[in-house]
Amino acid sequence: MRSIKKIVWIVALILFAGNMNVSAQDQDLKGGNAKDKMKEQRDKANQEKEKMEKMEKEAEKKAKKEAGKLKDKADKKKNDWQDAANDAKKDVSPNGGKDLEYMAQLREKYKKAKTDEERAEIMKMIEQEKLRLEKEGKDKGGAVAGDVKDKMDNVVKDAEDKVGSVKGEVEAAKGDGGAVVAKNDGNAYGKDKGDLKGRDFGIARANEAKAKLEAREADLANKEELVKRGRARIAAAQERLKQAKEDGSMTEEQMAQYQTRIDKAIAGIDKLEASISAGKASYAKQKASLQSVYQDN
Amino acid sequence: MKILMKFFLVFLLVGVFSCRDTKKEEEDTEAALEKIEAVEAEAQEIESKINEEASELEDSLKELDSI
């Protein structure tokens, strides 16, 4: 009886060992295939990574170049307007030089005056003239300064928009690079996920996707800012056009052309605003979807 | 002999369950990754569209400055 038991056990052990062997082989095969696949993906990812790094560098270079150009342009415009403002200041004070001559004459008269009454009279005239010149200078100077300030504000806004958009491109390039790399070998945001696998890798990937989604949401806020500024610029352009209409300084054709431009800008701003709203809703939905990928994530 | 049998059974159970778990986990991970990638692709598309529209708007706004 004991020997039968022994035989049964030996047979069972042989079967078990065989089963384990087959299972191990199967796993090896799977593992081998997976390893090959992983290697292939890693190579691909490395290539993509290099490509993205190159793109990123190029985009950064472009951004720097663009920012430099805009700065030069802004400086040039600033100088031009400074010159214009200086010219305007020159224009407002002397009234073609006549006011100064008149003042000089009054001062001469004051010096030559013999009686106190005469001096008082001339002093009164000098004071009146001073007040008048001051007032005229302020009015004209203030208008010129306001104009220069508006133009400067526009240039600064343009420069900010442009630099913001180039920065956005750089960020997008960075984001794309990160996504490709993470997709293939799990490297994302500089964190090595090479050792992570299975569920841990999935969780890390979901967190990374969520972080990217949050960055995109932040970018939407910048776009909302652009919409706001755009509306202000459109309102200013409409005001200028209205002014030109009243002054009659434009032809009908020019006015129609400018009105078309304004309409185009309004349509563009409405379209962008709608896309931003839709984007916000989609991002919120996607965020919820990512949360549900790993509930305990 | 009984001890050996117990060890053997435990070993067998652990082997079987670990194999099953791995497979299930891989499937789950794969499904999750597919879902994440789909979400990212959609988000990327939305972002590109918005960036394009913003760029067009910037051009239109620049045209207004000459008025």
Contacts between the chains, C-beta under 8 A, distances in Angstrom:
chain1	res1	chain2	res2	distance
A	5	B	1	7.3
A	9	B	1	7.2
A	9	B	4	7.6
A	9	B	5	7.6
A	12	B	8	7.5
A	13	B	8	7.3
A	16	B	8	6.8
A	16	B	11	8.0
A	16	B	12	6.4
A	20	B	15	6.5
A	23	B	15	7.1
A	23	B	19	6.4
A	27	B	19	7.6
A	154	B	65	6.2
A	158	B	62	7.0
A	158	B	65	7.9
A	161	B	58	5.7
A	162	B	58	7.6
A	165	B	51	7.7
A	165	B	54	6.9
A	165	B	55	6.4
A	165	B	58	6.8
A	168	B	51	6.3
A	169	B	51	7.9
A	172	B	47	6.9
A	172	B	51	7.2
A	176	B	44	7.6
A	179	B	40	5.9
A	179	B	44	7.7
A	183	B	33	7.9
A	183	B	37	6.5
A	198	B	22	7.7
A	198	B	25	4.7
A	198	B	26	6.6
A	198	B	29	5.4
A	199	B	25	5.7
A	199	B	28	7.0
A	199	B	29	6.2
A	201	B	29	6.5
A	202	B	28	7.2
A	202	B	29	4.4
A	202	B	32	4.4
A	202	B	33	6.2
A	202	B	36	7.8
A	205	B	32	7.6
A	205	B	33	6.1
A	205	B	36	5.5
A	206	B	32	6.8
A	206	B	36	5.7
A	209	B	36	4.9
A	209	B	39	6.2
A	209	B	40	5.5
A	212	B	40	7.0
A	212	B	43	7.3
A	213	B	39	7.8
A	213	B	43	6.0
A	216	B	43	5.9
A	216	B	46	7.9
A	216	B	47	5.6
A	219	B	47	7.2
A	220	B	50	7.2
A	223	B	50	6.0
A	223	B	54	5.5
A	226	B	54	5.9
A	226	B	57	7.0
A	226	B	58	7.5
A	227	B	57	7.9
A	230	B	57	5.9
A	230	B	61	5.4
A	233	B	61	5.3
A	233	B	64	6.0
A	233	B	65	7.8
A	234	B	61	7.5
A	234	B	64	6.6
A	237	B	64	4.1
A	237	B	65	7.7
A	237	B	67	4.9
A	240	B	67	5.2
A	241	B	67	5.8
A	244	B	67	7.7
A	258	B	67	4.8
A	261	B	60	7.1
A	261	B	63	4.9
A	261	B	64	5.9
A	261	B	67	7.2
A	262	B	64	6.5
A	262	B	67	7.8
A	264	B	60	5.2
A	264	B	63	7.7
A	265	B	57	7.1
A	265	B	60	4.1
A	265	B	61	5.7
A	265	B	63	7.4
A	265	B	64	5.7
A	268	B	53	7.0
A	268	B	56	5.6
A	268	B	57	4.2
A	268	B	60	4.8
A	269	B	57	5.9
A	271	B	53	5.7
A	271	B	57	8.0
A	272	B	50	7.1
A	272	B	53	4.5
A	272	B	54	5.9
A	272	B	57	5.3
A	275	B	46	7.8
A	275	B	49	6.1
A	275	B	50	5.1
A	275	B	53	5.5
A	276	B	50	6.5
A	278	B	46	7.6
A	279	B	46	4.8
A	279	B	47	7.6
A	279	B	49	8.0
A	279	B	50	5.6
A	282	B	42	6.9
A	282	B	43	7.4
A	282	B	46	5.6
A	283	B	43	6.7
A	283	B	46	7.5
A	286	B	39	4.7
A	286	B	42	6.6
A	286	B	43	5.8
A	289	B	35	7.0
A	289	B	39	5.7
A	290	B	36	6.7
A	290	B	39	6.0
A	293	B	32	4.8
A	293	B	35	5.6
A	293	B	36	6.3
A	294	B	32	6.7
